Amino acid sequence: MLVSPPAASVLHDALERVSTLVKEAILDSYATAEKKPATHYVWCNGVMEKVWLTNGYNRNRVELPPSEHDLALVERFASYQPQRLRAPRFFTNSRINSSPSLTLKDLFTGRALRNIELLLAAIDDLPKAAQEPMRLALTAAVGQMSKMVFAITGRGKTTGVSNKRMEVGSWVIGYWRPAQHFEINVWNCFEHRVQKLIKAVEQSKPAQDSGKAGGLPAVCAGGADYAILAGDCLALLPQIPDKSVDLIITDPPHGDRIPYLELSEMWNVILGEEPPFESEIVVSNAKERVKKTHDYNQAMSRFLQIASRKLSDSGSLVLFFNARTKESWKFLESFSGSANKAGMGYCGCFPLVYSAASVVQDNREGALRVDYGLVFSGSAVASPSLTDIPGWMPSLPTPKE
Ligand SMILES: C[S@@+](CC[C@H](N)C(=O)[O-])C[C@H]1O[C@@H](n2cnc3c(N)ncnc32)[C@H](O)[C@@H]1O
């Protein structure tokens, strides 16, 4: 998507088509007794407290108590069972508020699930080139479609000026389901995201020739320029011929910083993906996953060993990394001196500068703010193009503990 974004016209047409197919049905599911679509509902502990609409002429917010019609309407969807979305697979991880009993119904109202499924079906009906961007817009919006969107109240407390007006908050990473939450009109969330995508595409440089796609054998044989593969690196990398790679850049999970697949489960459900949790290289608090630091170090060492065999004599590997505990740096020990018997040694590292802070930041106290690009090569000697990088260090960064 980033390398070869679709033309804005493809997205415009796709939005129009999806709109023709399902907009009315979705908006009907939010219609008030006066046949106006509600934009938001405020819920608290399973009770609908407020219905928000916009007024016709200046789009100002109108807040109403729920009418019998609003309550009957939501009740109609309360028992909705997803038709195409699989049951999510969650683990016991209090750090991300998940447990094996967590269901889609805990995360979404029945109405939202029904509307998300309508959108997915409409997207399936689009020309191929439009499907992926529209699924991107949908998955980017599902957080705001969920029960995880908290309400902001009492803003301005610190300034002493009281403000009772409630504002729409956001969902936050980690499946936190606030007692008071919003249910936001699914069509509005989706349309808003698609419009943002259209704007971004319009402002981006025209797509360059992105080369010829193919499978791994075709790329290795020179018959294709690239392959995009989703899978376990420990299973995929061995399929590449030895000594055939000039540069490996990798951004693996960093010890226990973020349980990626567990956090991604809701989005994988929407996309119909079933990721192999067992082969994830990560440290997780979820006991039943048995993903401890020791297993992490073993898998990362294994990765580095395979990768070093794949590098050409002049090849390099750049590993984006940082971790708080010494324990999580262990796998680097055998690679941190000059070239080891695996044929790869540590050259040095540079600090990574991110263009924007990620929402997936670890915000806990003592959280790491910088990552490093650790460079390895057969010669373990850093070329001037590396040593010239601002902040270049020949040694390994020192973990905090
Ligand atoms: C730090 S994140 C990379 C983020 C990525 N650079 C980005 O900007 O989206 C680490 C990723 O490695 C993936 N991962 C974990 N174990 C893996 C394995 N065995 N094979 C391939 N990928 C794996 C995780 O699921 C996660 O998506």
The ligand as an SDF file (V2000), in Angstrom:
LIG
                    3D

 27 29  0  0  0  0  0  0  0  0999 V2000
    8.5040   -4.5910   16.2320 C   0  0  0  0  0  0  0  0  0  0  0  0
    7.2010   -5.4050   15.3390 S   0  0  0  0  0  0  0  0  0  0  0  0
    7.5380   -4.9170   13.6780 C   0  0  0  0  0  0  0  0  0  0  0  0
    6.7360   -3.7560   13.2980 C   0  0  0  0  0  0  0  0  0  0  0  0
    6.9330   -3.3630   11.8220 C   0  0  0  0  0  0  0  0  0  0  0  0
    8.2770   -2.9370   11.6000 N   0  0  0  0  0  0  0  0  0  0  0  0
    5.9560   -2.2720   11.4950 C   0  0  0  0  0  0  0  0  0  0  0  0
    6.3770   -1.1200   11.3720 O   0  0  0  0  0  0  0  0  0  0  0  0
    4.7640   -2.5720   11.3490 O   0  0  0  0  0  0  0  0  0  0  0  0
    7.6850   -7.0760   15.3560 C   0  0  0  0  0  0  0  0  0  0  0  0
    6.8540   -7.9900   14.4600 C   0  0  0  0  0  0  0  0  0  0  0  0
    7.4630   -9.2780   14.3790 O   0  0  0  0  0  0  0  0  0  0  0  0
    6.4460  -10.2590   14.2650 C   0  0  0  0  0  0  0  0  0  0  0  0
    6.9670  -11.6150   14.5590 N   0  0  0  0  0  0  0  0  0  0  0  0
    7.0740  -12.2320   15.7490 C   0  0  0  0  0  0  0  0  0  0  0  0
    7.5530  -13.4900   15.6010 N   0  0  0  0  0  0  0  0  0  0  0  0
    7.7570  -13.6740   14.2890 C   0  0  0  0  0  0  0  0  0  0  0  0
    8.2220  -14.7750   13.4990 C   0  0  0  0  0  0  0  0  0  0  0  0
    8.5630  -15.9340   14.0650 N   0  0  0  0  0  0  0  0  0  0  0  0
    8.3050  -14.6010   12.1730 N   0  0  0  0  0  0  0  0  0  0  0  0
    7.9560  -13.4420   11.5910 C   0  0  0  0  0  0  0  0  0  0  0  0
    7.4900  -12.3680   12.2680 N   0  0  0  0  0  0  0  0  0  0  0  0
    7.3880  -12.4770   13.6060 C   0  0  0  0  0  0  0  0  0  0  0  0
    5.4300   -9.7390   15.2680 C   0  0  0  0  0  0  0  0  0  0  0  0
    4.1570  -10.3250   15.0580 O   0  0  0  0  0  0  0  0  0  0  0  0
    5.4510   -8.2360   14.9830 C   0  0  0  0  0  0  0  0  0  0  0  0
    4.5420   -7.9140   13.9740 O   0  0  0  0  0  0  0  0  0  0  0  0
  1  2  1  0
  2  3  1  0
  2 10  1  0
  3  4  1  0
  4  5  1  0
  5  6  1  0
  5  7  1  0
  7  8  2  0
  7  9  1  0
 10 11  1  0
 11 12  1  0
 11 26  1  0
 12 13  1  0
 13 14  1  0
 13 24  1  0
 14 15  1  0
 14 23  1  0
 15 16  2  0
 16 17  1  0
 17 18  1  0
 17 23  2  0
 18 19  1  0
 18 20  2  0
 20 21  1  0
 21 22  2  0
 22 23  1  0
 24 25  1  0
 24 26  1  0
 26 27  1  0
M  CHG  2   2   1   9  -1
M  END
$$$$
